């Protein structure tokens, strides 16, 4: 057998990466030992495989370590050096970067569970987390699937079935078509009968994938085809359902838990109304403006939904809520949600620990009356994307990454570190910033403060957009709904954002100080280190000196006339305005900071120069100011070697014209 195929036995705390080649005697012994774990509740879990990647894999591993459960990671070729791989006790390669060949490859993951002797599989969210076939396969192989039974995934995952079950359980539902006839003509006819606007959804969908709003008959076919392609790629099933679209609703969801003993509880609601491309970006718990009576009715309806399918484990019942707080069942996600940390923050629970305990056969740790609701929590999803370009997802290296300090009221849920790559193959989420405070205004203030401390260089992110969103007066007032971003588009996504002249002065100052430091370093290697004529910083003895610097603000060049004063300050003229500027660079925690004063107003900014761009991060916000490249250089660098058009983002062609 080739050396690469050998299974190396190492200390538990060492990382081991092995290809999937299974030894039959070991596989048989494993199955004999662990078959009882998949069929008999009440036995503890000693080793778990996390069938996922990124921040959720890291999240599960942290709780597993705290509980003394060994963790097994799986990774694609694109994730060979990923954070979750390094965190796990063991890690196994499962194939190429495309998820169909790796994270969605059920047989490969089952094989890894066997070869590593893992007793359970935690699916995280996305990928195989709501795959009925995978849950059933785990059961057949004697592996604990940390999630609900396959029957519950089937009933709630097929949205047409779930609507019928909910109606029978007394949970209000929205009018729609959930039939088996999936022909384009049939779907189009039902859309017309329901009346536009309608929403089409992937029957096995989730996370906004395979979902489209159709406002007129003429756009139906194009949107249907697009949704089918996305659903097929994400869930390997392109079946669709149609629902009447409720305009400007709120998206309110309830966290539920069930156990093997017939118990079920709710852990209150989350508001996930503020979305872009039908995907959540800021979530909060509890939902603003919900009175205790509505909260109780929401929770009880969610518990009825869970009990109707004999639900076990963590689940989320999602509702559409109108302006009068009437709510209607939308769907049930039979998994842990991305936004589960806000529920943990207001209830003081670890929902992943609950998952482990319930999967092992224990009862729900708390009764309904014992579950507290304390304070308020927000979660902001930080993405590699360009909000100014229709939130187009991005990919690339995290050249610089610094975050707020984590503590009991601030969590950074992430799967990447500085220097890691955000891959084109997967969701571009960089992190989830989660904060808690005693009330909503305090929590919102803490969220904004923490967002200012989230500094990323190397690719475009939505951090500044999140700051504008969380600072919008209507958001501060709790007046949220699913059309919030389109309705306030002009304020949230201004077309022409003008960089303040004070920021341009700070950038010019930073460049001058960098130039000075580089010159000083160079002088140490010259023969005449003390000659005043070896300075190139512009400062001269008894001589006033002025130079012009050209910087780029947006798409426009800005000329800054800099006069070097004898006292070490600078007069900077931009247009008809003159600013008195002084300051210095300092190093703190491995980062460079610019301490400056512009016309007497002092500030401190993180100062980074990368690829002809100056980045300034401060509590006032972030600023990017370009350093123009000469035309003869930019004309060369902007052309591809083949002379073709460069795509605005990396991707794959799904439907050629």
VENLINZI-V864691 format. One line per field, one symbol per residue. ss: DSSP state (H for helix, E for strand, - for the rest). phi: phi as a letter, one per 30 degrees, with the letter a starting at -180 (. if undefined). psi: psi as a letter, one per 40 degrees, with the letter a starting at -180 (. if undefined). A space follows every 50 residues. Layout:
BEGIN
ss: ???
phi: ???
psi: ???
END
This chain:
BEGIN
ss: --HHH-----------EE-----HHHHHHHHHHHHHHHH-------EEEE ---HHHHHHHHHHHHH---EEEEEE-HHH---HHHHH--EEEE-----HH H----HHHHHHHHHHH---EEE---------HHHHHHHHH---EE----H HHHHHHH-HHHHHHHHHH----E--EE------HHHHHHHHHHH---EEE EEEEEE--EEEEEE--HHHHHHHHHHHHHHHHHHH----EEEEE-----E EEEEEEEE-----EEEEEEEE---EE--EE-EEEE------HHHHHHHHH HHHHHHHH----EEEEEEEEE-----EEEEEEE------HHHHHHHH--- HHHHHHHHH--------HHH-----EEEEEEEE-EEHHH--EE--EE--E EE----E--EEEEE------EE------EEEEEEEEE--HHHHHHHHHHH HH--EEE-----HHHHHHHH--HHHH-------HHHH-HHHH-------- HHHHHHHHHHHHHHHHHHHHHHH--------HHH-----E--E-EEEEEE EEE--EEEEEEEEE-----EEEEE--EEEEEEEEEEEE--EEEEEEEE-- EEEEEEEEEE--EEEEEE--EEEEEE----HHHHHHH------------- -------
phi: .dedcdcdcbdedddbcbddbccedddddddddcedddcbdjcdccbbcc dabidddddddddedddicdcbcbadedcecddddddddbbbdbkddedd cbdcdeddddddeddciddbbcdibihcdccddddddeddcicdcdldde dddddcdddddddddddddicdbcdacbdddcdeddddddddddjddbcc bdecdliidibbcccaddcdddddddddddddddbhacdbbbbddddhdc ccbcdbbbbdcidbbccicbcbddbbhibdbbbbbdddicdeddeddedd ddddddddchdbjdabccbcbddcidbbdcabccaddededdddddcicc dddeedddddjddeebdeddddbbibbbbccccdacedbhhddbakdcdb bbbdddadcbbccbbbbejdcddddbedddacccbbadbdeddddddded ddcccbbkadbcddddddddcdeddedidcadcddedcedddbddbcddd dddddddddeddddddddddddddccdcdcdddddcdjdbdibdbbbccc bcciccdbccdccdcddjcbcccbiccbbcbalacbcbhicccccbbchi cdabbdbbcbhibccccbddkcbcbdceceedddddddcddcicdcddad lbdcbdd
psi: hideeihhhiideihhhiighihddddddddddedddeehiehihdhihh faaaddddddddddddefhiihiiiiddfdfidddddidihhheaidhdd eceegddddddddddefhdihhebiabedfhdddddddddefhhhgaiid dddddddhddddddddddeehiiihahfidheidddddddddddhiiihh ihdfaifehfhihheiddedddddddddddddddefheiiihihhhifii hhihhihiieeeiiiifaiihfdhihfehidhiihihiehiddddddddd ddddddddefihahihhhihhaeeehihhdihhfihideddddddeefih dddddddddeeiihdiiddehihhaiiihhhhigigdefffhiiiaigdh hiiihiadehihhieiiheihhieeihfhdihhhiiididdddddddddd ddehhhhdiiiedddddddeehddddeegiieeddddfddddghdghhhi dddddddddddddddddddddddeeidgeeheeeheeehihfhhhhihhh ihhbeiihhhhhhhideeiihhhhbeihhhhiaiiihhfeihihhihhfe hiihihhhhhffhhhhhieeaihhhihihidddddddehideeahhieii aihdhi.
END
